[in-house]
Amino acid sequence: MSQSGEAGPVVVPAVQPRSLSEETSAGRAAELARLLEARRGERHIVALQDFPDPDAISCGMAYREMARRFDIEADLVYDGQISHPENRALVNLLDISIQAYDPDEVALGSYSAAVFVDNQGATSHLTERLKVAGVPTLAVVDHHDPDDVLDPIFSDVRPLGAAATIFAEYLASGALMQLEEGNELHERLATALMHGLHSETDGFVRARPPEYRAAAFLSRHMNPDLLEEVLCVQKSRGTMRVIELALHNRIVRNGVAVSGVGYVRWADRDAIPVAADFLLTEENVHTSIVYGLLGEEDGREVVTGSLRTLSSTMQVDHFLKEALGEDLRGRPYGGGRSRAGGFEIPLGFLKGDEDDPEGQHIKWLLYDRRIRRKLFKEVGVDELDEVCGPDPDL
């Protein structure tokens, strides 16, 4: 009551409005739910990038559980390796069913549709295989800059910190499924998505409000002890060796560290981004790029690399595409997001030479020099001969 005896104004507690990202996800989740309702009983393939990371693995797991509510069976498939020890620990400790592509075991033609998560087809060799098999693309959910490789029925591509952010918001909306207290599978799913958020945002250092909101939601369902066990996996000897080579071979100009580490086993492929992260910790370095040559252990030979940056002005996707160009089909060799990127360049005619150590050495010198020149030229370094050294003696 007021002092005059009249009733004071009624104070209505403010309802916290949804963020724009959450509103968008709620609408997209409802749209996806309607689409899946019309596809009941189908079998889908979730196509992950060739070297799946925690973001991709957790999102694939999320789609599978969401699709299950619509009587849709979904298989997580990748055409490469899970080489990072932490990623293997994620799959093993959380008991995530995922399989490497094998034409004798995976009949692509048996799937009604393909779903791409945390990629848009450019980083997966499954893209062409699915096209040849006549499998249509049902959905793409990703957080990287848009590519025009696929023509999906449903697309949710937004510049967020992680694809896991989008799937966490789908779950929070309740349109596709709801996480249940005490459900062990849901606990593992929430833990996997939290790991995806953690890895994509450098331990939440690079997180933005949508990632923190997603983490707050997942924290009510995840298992922190299990997440800690995944995160505390030790680095392999192969990873330590690649870091050592990256440190020894680095050249720093204008705050950019570039390092070629030579031949790398496919099993140690994920050591390259780890080494790029390490070089970024050096004083006066704002951008690091590490690359190596992956041998023919799985039938193809490529130069692969990773970029990491602290620079707010570095446009990673544009930088890599401009520096490295594109293949004959018009697909760029590299791309990325705000703070990280990667590239892969097939060797084509020059692949092989396993029995010719001298030929392998000359080939590496050629690619090492060529890539360094392209990267430093895009940075604006003019002293290319000083940076790259003389041409290899061919």
C-alpha positions in Angstrom: 0.0 0.0 0.0 1.2 3.5 -0.7 1.2 6.2 2.1 -2.0 7.6 0.7 -3.7 4.2 1.2 -4.0 3.5 -2.5 -2.7 0.3 -4.0 0.8 0.7 -5.5 1.6 -0.4 -9.0 1.8 -4.2 -9.5 5.3 -5.3 -10.4 5.3 -8.2 -12.9 8.6 -10.2 -12.9 10.3 -9.7 -16.2 10.4 -12.7 -18.5 13.9 -13.2 -19.9 13.5 -13.0 -23.6 15.2 -15.6 -25.8 18.3 -14.5 -27.6 18.1 -14.1 -31.4 20.2 -17.3 -31.8 17.8 -19.3 -29.5 14.8 -17.9 -31.4 16.3 -18.9 -34.7 17.2 -22.4 -33.4 13.7 -22.9 -32.0 12.3 -22.1 -35.4 14.8 -24.3 -37.3 14.3 -27.1 -34.8 10.5 -27.1 -35.4 11.2 -27.1 -39.1 13.5 -30.0 -38.9 11.1 -31.9 -36.7 8.4 -31.5 -39.4 10.8 -32.7 -42.0 11.8 -35.8 -39.9 8.2 -36.5 -39.1 7.6 -36.9 -42.9 10.6 -39.2 -43.2 9.6 -41.8 -40.6 11.2 -45.2 -41.0 14.1 -44.1 -43.2 17.7 -44.8 -42.7 20.1 -41.8 -42.8 23.9 -41.5 -43.0 25.5 -38.7 -41.0 28.5 -37.7 -43.0 31.3 -36.3 -40.9 34.5 -34.7 -42.1 37.4 -37.1 -42.9 39.1 -36.4 -39.5 36.1 -35.9 -37.1 36.7 -33.6 -34.2 34.7 -33.4 -30.9 32.3 -30.9 -32.4 31.4 -33.1 -35.3 31.3 -36.3 -33.3 29.0 -34.8 -30.7 26.7 -33.2 -33.3 26.4 -36.5 -35.2 25.5 -38.2 -31.9 22.9 -35.5 -31.3 21.3 -36.0 -34.7 21.1 -39.7 -34.3 19.3 -39.4 -31.0 16.9 -36.8 -32.4 16.2 -38.9 -35.5 15.5 -41.9 -33.3 12.4 -40.2 -31.9 11.0 -40.3 -35.5 11.9 -44.0 -36.0 14.8 -43.0 -38.2 18.0 -45.0 -38.0 21.1 -42.9 -38.4 24.7 -44.1 -38.9 27.8 -41.8 -38.2 30.4 -42.4 -40.9 33.7 -40.7 -41.8 36.1 -41.4 -44.7 39.4 -41.0 -42.9 40.8 -41.5 -39.4 40.1 -40.4 -35.8 43.8 -39.8 -35.0 43.8 -37.3 -32.1 44.1 -39.2 -28.8 41.5 -36.9 -27.1 39.0 -37.6 -29.9 39.6 -41.4 -29.6 39.1 -41.0 -25.9 35.8 -39.2 -26.5 34.5 -42.0 -28.7 35.7 -44.8 -26.4 34.7 -43.3 -23.0 31.3 -42.2 -24.1 30.8 -45.4 -26.1 29.8 -43.5 -29.3 29.0 -45.7 -32.2 30.8 -44.4 -35.3 32.4 -46.1 -38.2 35.1 -45.5 -40.8 33.9 -45.8 -44.4 34.6 -49.2 -45.9 33.0 -50.0 -49.3 32.7 -53.7 -48.3 30.8 -52.8 -45.1 29.0 -49.6 -45.8 26.5 -49.8 -48.6 25.8 -46.1 -49.4 22.9 -46.9 -51.7 21.0 -48.4 -48.7 20.6 -44.9 -47.2 17.5 -42.8 -47.9 19.3 -39.5 -47.3 22.5 -37.9 -46.1 23.0 -35.4 -43.3 26.1 -33.3 -42.9 27.0 -31.8 -39.5 29.9 -29.5 -38.7 30.8 -29.5 -42.4 29.2 -28.7 -45.7 30.7 -31.4 -47.9 34.0 -29.8 -48.7 36.0 -31.6 -46.1 34.6 -35.1 -46.6 35.4 -37.6 -49.3 32.0 -39.1 -48.7 30.4 -36.2 -50.5 31.3 -37.5 -54.0 30.7 -41.1 -53.0 27.2 -40.2 -51.9 26.5 -38.3 -55.0 27.6 -41.2 -57.2 25.4 -43.5 -55.1 22.4 -41.2 -55.7 21.9 -40.4 -52.0 20.2 -37.0 -51.7 21.3 -34.4 -49.0 18.5 -34.0 -46.5 20.2 -31.5 -44.1 23.3 -29.5 -43.4 24.0 -28.0 -39.9 27.2 -26.1 -39.6 28.9 -23.1 -38.1 31.5 -22.3 -40.7 31.3 -19.8 -43.6 28.8 -21.0 -46.2 30.0 -23.2 -49.1 27.9 -24.0 -52.1 28.9 -27.6 -52.4 25.6 -29.2 -51.4 21.9 -28.5 -52.1 20.1 -29.7 -49.0 16.4 -29.7 -48.2 17.1 -28.2 -44.8 20.0 -25.9 -44.0 21.1 -24.3 -40.8 24.5 -22.6 -41.3 25.3 -19.9 -38.8 28.5 -18.2 -37.7 28.5 -19.4 -34.2 31.4 -20.7 -32.1 30.5 -24.3 -32.6 28.0 -26.6 -34.4 27.4 -28.0 -30.9 25.9 -24.7 -30.0 23.2 -25.2 -32.6 22.3 -28.7 -31.5 22.3 -27.7 -27.8 19.8 -25.0 -28.7 17.7 -27.6 -30.6 17.6 -29.7 -27.5 16.8 -26.7 -25.3 13.8 -25.9 -27.5 12.3 -29.3 -26.9 11.0 -29.5 -30.5 13.0 -32.6 -31.5 13.6 -34.3 -28.1 14.1 -33.5 -24.4 17.0 -34.5 -22.2 15.8 -36.6 -19.3 17.3 -36.6 -15.8 18.9 -39.9 -14.9 19.0 -41.1 -18.6 22.6 -42.4 -19.1 22.5 -42.0 -22.9 21.3 -38.4 -22.5 24.1 -37.7 -20.0 26.7 -39.0 -22.4 25.2 -36.8 -25.2 25.3 -33.7 -23.0 28.9 -34.5 -22.1 29.9 -34.9 -25.7 28.3 -31.6 -26.8 30.0 -29.9 -23.9 33.3 -31.2 -25.1 32.4 -30.0 -28.6 31.8 -26.5 -27.2 35.0 -26.6 -25.1 37.2 -27.7 -28.0 35.8 -25.2 -30.6 36.2 -22.2 -28.3 39.6 -23.0 -26.8 38.3 -23.9 -23.4 35.6 -21.2 -23.7 38.2 -18.4 -24.0 36.8 -17.7 -27.5 33.2 -18.4 -26.5 30.4 -15.9 -27.0 27.0 -15.6 -25.3 25.3 -18.4 -27.4 28.1 -20.8 -26.3 27.7 -19.9 -22.6 24.0 -20.3 -22.8 24.4 -23.6 -24.5 26.9 -24.7 -21.8 24.6 -23.6 -19.0 21.8 -25.8 -20.5 24.1 -28.8 -21.0 25.7 -28.4 -17.5 22.4 -29.6 -16.0 22.7 -33.0 -17.8 26.4 -33.7 -18.4 28.8 -35.8 -16.3 31.7 -33.5 -15.3 33.9 -36.4 -14.2 33.6 -38.1 -17.6 34.4 -34.8 -19.4 37.5 -34.4 -17.2 38.6 -37.9 -18.1 38.3 -37.1 -21.8 40.2 -33.8 -21.5 43.1 -35.2 -19.5 44.3 -37.7 -22.1 48.1 -37.4 -22.5 49.7 -36.4 -25.8 51.2 -39.3 -27.9 54.9 -39.6 -28.7 54.0 -38.9 -32.4 52.3 -35.6 -31.4 55.3 -34.5 -29.3 57.6 -35.2 -32.3 55.4 -33.1 -34.6 55.4 -30.2 -32.1 59.2 -30.5 -31.9 59.6 -30.3 -35.7 57.2 -27.4 -35.9 59.2 -25.5 -33.3 62.5 -26.2 -35.0 61.4 -25.4 -38.6 59.3 -22.3 -37.9 59.9 -19.0 -39.7 58.3 -15.9 -38.1 57.7 -12.8 -40.1 55.3 -9.9 -39.3 53.9 -11.9 -36.3 53.1 -14.9 -38.5 54.8 -18.2 -37.7 54.9 -20.7 -40.6 56.3 -24.2 -40.2 56.5 -27.3 -42.4 57.0 -30.6 -40.5 57.7 -32.9 -43.4 56.2 -36.4 -43.7 53.6 -37.3 -41.0 51.8 -40.6 -40.5 48.0 -40.4 -41.0 47.7 -41.7 -37.5 49.4 -38.5 -36.3 47.5 -36.1 -38.6 45.8 -34.4 -35.7 49.2 -33.5 -34.2 49.4 -30.7 -36.9 46.6 -28.5 -35.4 48.0 -29.3 -31.9 51.4 -28.0 -33.1 49.7 -24.9 -34.6 48.1 -24.2 -31.2 51.5 -24.5 -29.5 53.3 -22.1 -31.9 50.6 -19.6 -31.2 51.9 -19.3 -27.6 55.2 -17.8 -28.6 55.8 -14.1 -27.8 55.0 -11.7 -30.6 53.2 -14.4 -32.7 49.6 -13.7 -33.5 49.1 -16.3 -36.3 50.6 -19.8 -36.7 50.4 -22.1 -39.7 51.7 -25.7 -39.5 51.5 -28.2 -42.4 52.9 -31.6 -43.3 52.8 -34.2 -46.0 50.6 -37.3 -45.2 51.9 -40.4 -46.9 50.0 -43.1 -48.8 49.0 -45.2 -45.9 45.3 -45.0 -46.8 45.7 -44.7 -50.6 46.0 -41.0 -51.0 48.8 -38.5 -50.4 48.1 -34.9 -49.4 49.6 -31.8 -47.9 47.5 -30.8 -44.9 47.8 -27.8 -42.7 46.2 -25.9 -39.8 46.0 -22.2 -39.1 45.4 -20.6 -35.7 45.2 -16.9 -35.0 44.7 -14.4 -32.2 44.3 -11.5 -34.6 40.9 -9.8 -34.8 41.6 -8.6 -38.3 42.7 -11.9 -39.8 39.9 -13.2 -42.0 40.9 -16.8 -41.9 38.6 -18.2 -44.6 39.4 -15.4 -47.0 43.2 -15.7 -46.3 43.5 -19.4 -47.0 41.3 -19.3 -50.1 43.3 -16.4 -51.5 46.7 -17.8 -50.6 46.2 -21.4 -51.8 43.6 -21.1 -54.5 41.3 -23.9 -55.7 41.3 -27.2 -57.6 40.1 -27.8 -61.1 36.6 -28.2 -59.9 36.6 -24.8 -58.4 36.8 -26.0 -54.8 39.1 -24.1 -52.5 42.0 -26.0 -51.0 41.5 -24.2 -47.6 38.9 -22.4 -45.5 38.0 -21.7 -41.9 36.2 -19.7 -39.3 37.0 -16.7 -37.2 40.1 -18.0 -35.3 41.0 -21.2 -37.0 41.2 -22.9 -40.4 42.8 -25.7 -42.4 43.7 -26.9 -45.8 44.3 -30.0 -47.8 46.1 -30.2 -51.1 46.1 -33.6 -53.0 49.5 -34.4 -54.6 47.9 -36.1 -57.6 50.5 -37.1 -60.2 53.4 -36.6 -57.7 52.0 -39.0 -55.1 54.0 -42.1 -54.4 57.8 -42.6 -54.2 57.7 -44.7 -51.0 60.7 -46.7 -52.3 62.6 -43.5 -53.3 63.7 -41.6 -50.2 65.6 -39.0 -52.3 62.5 -38.5 -54.4 60.4 -38.1 -51.3 62.8 -35.5 -49.9 62.9 -33.5 -53.1 59.1 -33.6 -53.3 58.8 -32.3 -49.8 61.3 -29.5 -50.4 59.2 -28.4 -53.5 55.9 -28.4 -51.6 57.4 -26.8 -48.5 58.9 -23.9 -50.5 55.8 -23.5 -52.6 53.4 -23.3 -49.7 55.6 -21.0 -47.6 55.9 -18.6 -50.6 52.1 -18.5 -51.1 51.4 -18.0 -47.4 54.0 -15.3 -46.8 53.0 -13.5 -50.1 49.4 -13.3 -48.8 50.8 -11.9 -45.5 52.7 -9.2 -47.4 56.2 -10.4 -46.9 58.4 -9.4 -49.9 61.7 -11.1 -48.9 60.5 -14.5 -50.3 64.0 -15.8 -51.1 65.2 -15.0 -47.6 62.2 -16.7 -46.1 62.0 -19.8 -48.3 65.6 -20.3 -49.2 66.9 -21.3 -52.7 65.0 -23.6 -55.0 65.6 -27.3 -54.3 68.1 -28.9 -56.6 65.9 -30.8 -59.0 
